[in-house]
Amino acid sequence: MIVCQCNVVRDDEIRTEVRLGAATVLDVAIRCGAAARCGGCRYAVADVIADELERARTDVPVGG
């Protein structure tokens, strides 16, 4: 789904950037352009980041 209309950035692109180390809206804006223009999508971008970080946190195998 497209999250950033201005720069046509999809949620899967944002998720990829989070997996590569982006942790803030600014990180994502620098890496792929989402929320870098008008900022109208910044809350949606933040939601995708939070979701992906939570996914990564809960997908860690026990004991390793």
C-alpha positions as CSV (number, residue, x, y, z in Angstrom):
1,M,0.0,0.0,0.0
2,I,1.3,3.5,-0.8
3,V,1.9,5.4,2.5
4,C,3.6,8.5,1.1
5,Q,1.7,10.0,-1.9
6,C,4.2,12.7,-2.6
7,N,7.1,10.4,-3.2
8,V,5.1,7.2,-3.9
9,V,6.6,5.2,-1.1
10,R,5.0,1.9,-0.2
11,D,4.8,0.3,3.2
12,D,7.0,-2.6,2.2
13,E,9.8,-0.1,1.3
14,I,9.5,1.5,4.7
15,R,9.6,-2.0,6.4
16,T,12.7,-2.8,4.4
17,E,14.4,0.4,5.6
18,V,13.4,-0.4,9.2
19,R,14.9,-3.9,8.9
20,L,18.1,-2.2,7.6
21,G,18.3,0.0,10.6
22,A,16.0,3.0,10.2
23,A,14.2,3.6,13.6
24,T,12.6,7.1,13.2
25,V,10.5,9.0,10.6
26,L,13.6,11.1,9.9
27,D,15.7,8.0,9.2
28,V,13.0,6.7,6.8
29,A,12.7,10.1,5.1
30,I,16.5,10.2,4.5
31,R,16.6,6.6,3.2
32,C,13.6,6.3,1.0
33,G,11.9,9.7,0.9
34,A,8.7,8.9,2.8
35,A,7.5,11.9,4.8
36,A,10.3,14.0,3.4
37,R,8.1,16.4,1.4
38,C,4.8,17.7,2.9
39,G,4.9,15.5,6.0
40,G,1.2,14.6,5.8
41,C,2.1,11.0,6.0
42,R,4.5,11.2,9.0
43,Y,2.0,9.6,11.4
44,A,1.3,6.7,9.0
45,V,5.1,6.3,8.5
46,A,5.6,6.3,12.2
47,D,2.9,3.6,12.5
48,V,4.6,1.4,9.9
49,I,7.9,1.8,11.7
50,A,6.4,0.9,15.1
51,D,4.7,-2.1,13.6
52,E,7.9,-3.4,12.0
53,L,9.9,-2.8,15.1
54,E,7.3,-4.7,17.2
55,R,7.4,-7.5,14.6
56,A,11.2,-7.7,14.8
57,R,11.0,-7.7,18.6
58,T,8.5,-10.5,18.8
59,D,10.1,-12.6,16.1
60,V,13.3,-13.1,18.0
61,P,13.7,-16.8,18.9
62,V,13.8,-17.7,22.5
63,G,17.4,-18.2,23.7
64,G,19.0,-16.7,20.7
